[in-house]
Amino acid sequence: MQNDNVLSMRKINKSFPGVQALKNVDFNLRKGEIHALMGENGAGKSTLIKILTGVYPKDSGQIFINFDGTVKEINVKSPYDAQNMGISTVYQEITLCPNLTVAENMFIGRGNYRMVNWRAMKKKTTEILNKLNIPARATQQLGTCSIAVQQMVAIARSVDMDCKVLILDEPTSSLDEQEVDKLFSLMRDLKSRGVSIIYITHFLDEVYEICDRITVLRNGELVGEYEIKDLPRVQLISKMMGKDLDDISSLQNKKQIEEKPDAVPVYEAEELSSLECPNPFNFKIHKGEVNGFTGLLGSGRSESVRAIFAADKITGGKIKVNGKTVKIKKPRDAMMHGIGYLPEDRKRDGIVEDLSVRENIILALQVMKGFFKPFSKAEAEAFADKYIKLLGIKTASMDTPIKSLSGGNQQKAILARWLLTNPQYLILDEPTRGIDVGTKVEIQKLVLKLAEEGVSVTFISSEIEEMLRTCSRLIVMRDRRIVGELKGEEMTQANIMHTIAGEAVQNG
């Protein structure tokens, strides 16, 4: 172990039934650095972190720390054990208690609840919040804070518990640009205080903005450890994927199917509104078209497509499918008219965690058929096997609980669910959020392939470049209203921003 390393993991191995998750992986963390841990879903990032924090026992290998000038080997048996050693994790999903105050969350689990000095606790919390420039009050209920502030409180709690190594797992996936800036400011402050940070993200821009070094894993093995200045983005993506970027380049040059003015839309809505999308809007999509809703967070993108699928209660409007007026009042109505919907939050609204991969894949088709007419096991297995192979879903078996799969493979399973229904119109809301670069490319290629086969697709992504690569028409939203539409040469990042701001667009 080098003297400047506060943490070293040596030849870490871990296997699960049918899967070698980690194979002789090394990882080194220096004092006061922000170190990105990168790799596709299933590369081994989460497994390595869970071994470091005591969630999983390692099969073999060694872990060393050097927090006080003395190198010692450790055996982390639980997350509580890791925390006592100075290793803390802040996850993408906030694990604090939103119904308690900020101060109570800062000190929960520390000492006897009946013997708490509430005044001292509030004073100490206020000092910590001020020291780290966190915009919250000690007496404020945590649930009233933004997600970004809740994450900062979780980080502050870790720092106050004498954290030497802080692990941030996808902390920005639900944050807007200003909130990300605040989080990065806090991370830089902690770095200046000597805290070492392991940063896990799928956003490449963030890696190159905030990190000092990068470790890349692929298929459970170490690809390499790099200084940020020595690894251009293109090379990073190539190392993560294990191949060059021809696929991405070809996507950018893909010609979209032209809209025919006299063609009957596959789906058309007039003055459509819902409880969550109260401002009526008009929308249509033609056969084989890929369009998208774009705008800032909170602009109404997701609420609009939820109204189209009737995922929220419809309050008004007229709907036509293939030119015929229809009634769509609930999701099953939409499904029976050939509409599929992959929701923004796959954990809350997409997967059924305790069901198997097979059961999750056949779920929508079973709903359409009716639960009193179940598929035979042989039919269900044939459906699941086809789409597991077609989409390359990595799973030990089709009977594996879907919650055991990586985020990217869960997303593929939900896609399989809707492809199995043979939809004529597919809505994909943030289908690439929180998944690796390789799987993102696969999903974008699949969208374009579906369009070539005549399926209409509405595609939503927070990454503007993805929208421009994938869509032939963009509906721009602001404050839950449609404020413009872009197509052809108008579709540029600058024009999207101009439209959101209410300014004129530029051609070319």
N, C-alpha and C positions, 0 to 999 in steps of 0.2 A: 504493500500500500504506500503510495507516494505521500510525502509529508503535507502537501497542500490539499489532499483529499479529506473531506470530513466523513465520506461514506464510500465504501467499495464493496461491490458484490462480485464474487468470483465463481465462475463455472457453475452457475445456478441451473439445475435441472428440475423439471416438473412435468409429470405426465398424468393424464386422466384416461379413463377407459377408451381405448381406440385412438387417442390423440397425444402426441408428444408436444406439449404446450411450450416448453422451454428446453433448449439444448445448449448446455455449456455457455450460458450468457454472462458476460461481464458488464458491469455498469459502474462508473466513477462520477462522484459529485464533489466539486470543490467548494471551499468556504466562500460565501457571499456571491454565488453565481446563480443565474437562472438558466436551467438546463432543460432543453426540450427532449421529451421521449416520444419519438415518432415511429409510425408504422401503420400498415393497413389494419382494419378490423381483423382480429384473429392472429395478428403478428406476435402477440405475447405481452403487450404493454400492461394490460390489466392484471395478468397473472403475475408478472414481475412485481408490480406494486403491491398486490395482495400478499405476496410472500414477504416483502419488506415490512408490511404493516401487520403481519401475523394472522391474516385471514386464512391463508393457506400455509401448510408446512411445506418446506422444500424437500425434494427427494434427495438431493445432494448439493454440495457447494458451500460457500462460506460468505458471511457478511461481517464487515469490519466497520467500526466507527472511530473517529478521532475528533472528539469535541473539545478536549482539554489538553491536547498535546501528547496524549497517550493512546496508542492504537490498541484496540481490544476487539476480540471477536464476540459477536452477540448471537443469541438464538431467540428470535422474536416469536412468542407463543400466542399472542392475541393483540388486537388493536389497542387495548388498554395497556398492555405491556409496551407496545411501541410508543404510545403517548408518554409513558413514564420515562422512556429512554430519550425522549426529545424528538420523536418522529410523528408528525401529525398530517392528516389528510383532510382536505375540503373537497367534497364531491360536487358533481354537477347538480344533483338533487340535494337541496338544503336539508340537513339532518337535524336542525335545531327545532325548537318548539315555537311555532308562530303565535300561539295563544299566551305566551309568557312575555315579560318585558325583555328589553335588551340586556339589562343588568342580570336578570334571572338566568337568561341563556348563557351569559358570560361565566356564571359561577355554578350552574347546575351540575350536580354530581361531585361537587367538591365540598366535603365536610358534611356535618349533620344539619339537615334542613331546619330542625327546631332551634338550633343554636346560632342561626344566621344573624349577623349584625347588619340589618338592612341599610342603615345610613352609611356605614363604611363601604358596603358593597356598591351602592349607588355612586359614592364619591370616587371609589377606585375605578369603576366603569367609565365615569365621566373623564377621568384623567387619561385612561387608555384611548378612548374615542378621540379626545383632543390631540393626544400625542400622535395618533395615526391619521389625523384629519378625516375621520369618518363622520359623515353628516347624519348623525342620529342622536337621540337623547336616551339617557340611561333608563328613564321611566316609560319610554315609548314601547308599545306592544310591537314585537318583532314583525308580526304579520302585516302591519301598516307600512313597513319599509319596502322599498323596491327590492327586487331579487338581487341587484348588485350590492345594495347596502347589507342585505342579509348575508351574502357571501363574505363581505368585509368583516361583519361581526364574527362570523365563523373563523375567519383568519385571525382576527384580533384575539379571540379566545385561545387559539393555538399558540399565538405569540406570547400571551400572558402566562401560559403554562410552560414557559421556557422551551419553546420549540426551537430546535436547531436545524431540522430538515422539515420543510413544508411542501407537501404534495398537493398540487392543484389539478384536479381532473376535470377537463372540459368546463372551466369556470365561466366562459363567455358565450356559450351556445345560446343562451336566452337573453343576452344583454344587447342594448343598442349601442351605437358608437360612443356616445357621451359616457355611458356607464362603463364601457370597456376602458376608456381613457382614465376614469377614476380608479378602476381596479389596477391598471398598469402603474399609476402613480403610487399606489400603496405598495405594489410589488417592488418598485425601485427603491422606495423608502426602506422596506425590509432588507433588501439586498445591501443597502448602505450600512445597515446595522449588523451585517454579518450573517443574516439568515440565508441558508441555501435553499433554493426552490427547484423542485422538479415540476415541469410544466407539460401537461398533456393536452393537446389540441389538434383539430383537423384544419384549422385556419392558418394557411402558410404565411399570410401577411403578418399575423400576430407573432409568429415564430421569429421572423426577421426584424420585427420592431422591438421585441422585448428580450429575446434570449441571447445568451453568450455562446453556448455550445449545443450540439445536437447529437443524440444517440439514436441510431436507426435500427429497428428490428424488422425482420421479415420471416414469416413462417416459423416463428419460435427461435430464430437464431440471430446473433449479432451481425449486422451488416458492417457497422463501423461507428466511430466516435469522431466528431468533426468540430472545428472552430467555425462559428457562423460565417466568418468572412471567407472561409475556404470552400464553402459549399453553396454554389448558386442554386436557385430554386429549381431549375430544370433538372439538375443533377440529383437534388433531394428527391423529387418526384420519381425519377428513374430508379433510384436506389430503393425507395419504398415499394415500387411496383415490380422491380426486377426486370423491367423492359424499357424501351425508349418511348417517346411521346407521340409516335405517329398516330395513335388512336385519337389523341386529343386534337391534333392538328387537323385530321380528317373531319372531326366533328365540326370544327369551326368553319370549314369550307362546304359543309353539307347544304345542298339546295333544298329549300322547303317547298312543299306542294303549294302551287298558286291557288288563291281563292277565286272561284268563278262567281261573278256577281249575280248570275241568274240561278245559281244552284240553291236548292232547298236546304236550309241549315239542318244539321242533325239534331241540334238543341237550340231553342230560342226562348228567351224570357223577355216579357214586357212589364215594366214597372214592378219588378219582383222585390219583395221585402220580407224580412223576418224579424223576430224579437231582437236578435243580436245585430241585425243589419237593417235598421229602421228606414234609411234613405233609399227609396225605390231606385232600381237601376235596370237598364236594358243590356242584354247580352245575347250573343249568338256564336255558334261555332259550326264550321262545315266539315264534311267528311275528309279525313286525312290531314286536318289542320292541327298544328301545335300552337296554341296561344297561351298567354300567361297574364296573371295579375301581378303588378309590381307597385312598389311604394315603400315608404318607411314603415318601421314597426308600428303597429296600431293603426295603420291606414285603412284597414278593412279588407285586406286580401283574403284572409282565412274566413272571415264572416261571410264574404260574398260566395265563396264556393260551398260553404256549409249550407247556405240558402239554396243554391242550385241542387244540392243533394238532399235537401230537406232534413239535414242533421239538426237544424234549429227550427222551431215552429214557424211555419210560413204565415205571414199576416196579410199578404196581398200579392196581386200580379197574375199574369196570364202566361202559361207555359205551352210550348209546342214541341213535339218530338217528331222529326221527319215530316214537318208541315201540318201535323194534326194536333189539335188542342187536347191536352191531357191534364189530369189532376195528379199532382205529386205533393202529397201532404206529409209523408214520412219516408225514411230511407228505403224501406222495402218497395214502395211505389217506384222510386227512382231506379232501384235494382231491376225491377220487372220491366222497365223501359230501356234496359241496356246501359245503365249508368253505374260506374264504379268509383269509389272514393277512398284514396289513401290519406288518412288524416295527418295533421301537423304533428301531433303528439302521439307517437307510435306506442309508447308505454301506457298512456292513459286511455286512448281511444282506438288503438290498433290491435295489438296482440292481446290474447288471453293467456296470461303468464303461466298458469298451472296446467294448461292444455298442451298436448304434444305438437310438434311441427306439423304432423299429418292432420290433426284435428283443426289447427289454425288455418291450414291451407284450404280445407273443404268447407269452412264455416259459412262463407257467403253463399256458395252454391246450395248448401243444406238449408239455409234460410229461405232461399227462393223456392226450393222444392217443398219445404215444410218439414218441421221436426217430427211429424207423425209418419213421415215416409223416409226413414233413415237409409243412407247408403250402406251397402254391405261392406264388411271390412276389406274384402278383395277390391271392390270398386274404389274405396277411399285410398287404399294403398297404391293402386294404379295411378290415380290422380296425383297423389303426393310424389310418387317416384318420378313421374313425368316432369313435374316442375322443379323438383330438387335438382334433377339432371340439367334441365333446360337453363335454369338461372344460376347453376353452380353453387347452390346453398351448402355451406359447410356445416355438417351436423353428423354426430356419431351414428344416429339412426333417425328414421322418421318418427320414432316414438319418444325421442328426447324432448323433455319439456322446453318450450320455446324460450323461456326465460334464461336457459343455459347458453343460448347462442349469443354471438357478438351482435352489436347494434346493426351492422351492415347486413348480416345474415337474417336478422329479424325483419329488416326492411324488405329483403328479397322474398321472404315468406309471405308478407302481406301483399306484395306485388303478385306473387303466385296465386294468392286467394282470389284476386280480382281478375287475373288473366284466365283463370279456370271458368269464370262466368261468361267468357267470350263477349266482353263489353263492346258496344259501338262508341261509347264516350267514356273516357277515363280521366278522373281528376286526381292529380298528384300534388299534394300540399307539402312542401319541404321534403321531398323524397330522399334528398342527399344530405340532410342535416345530421351532423354528428357521426358521419361515416367516412371511411378512408378514401383517398384519391382514386385508387383503382376501382372500387365499387361505384364511385360517382360516375366515372367514365362508362362503366358497364350499364348503369341505369340510363344515362343520356343516350347511349347507343341503342338501348332497348326502346326508348321513347321514339327515336327517329325511325326505327324499324317498324314499330307499331303504326306510325303515321303512314309509312310506305304501304302497309297492308290495309290501309283505309280506316284505322281507328282514329277517332278525334281525341286529342289530349289537351287538357289544361294543366300547365306546369307552373308551379310557384317555387321560387327559391330566393333566399336572402342574398345570394351571391349573384350580382348583376351579370357578371361574365357568363355564368351558367345560363341565365335567361336569354342573353343575346345569342349564345351558341345554339340553343335548343329551340327557341320560339320563332315563328314567322310573323307574329303580331302580339303586341303588348298593350294591355289595358292598364293605364296609370291611375293610381288612387291616392287620395289625400283626405284625411279626416272622414273616412268611411264614405267617400263619394268618388265616382269616376270623374277624373279631371282631364283625361286625354287618351288618345290611342295612337300608337306608333307602329309603322310597318315599313318594310323595305329599307331604303337608305336612311330613313329617319331613326332607325333603331340603333342609337348609340348611347353610351353611358351619360354623356353630356346632355343629350336631349331628354333622357329620363329625369335627370335632376332639374332641367329647365321646366319640364312639364309639371313636376311636383311643386316647383316654386311659382308656377303660374306665368312663366315666361314663354316667348315664342321659340319654336324648335328650328333647327338649322338642317337643311337637306345636305346629304353627302357626309 
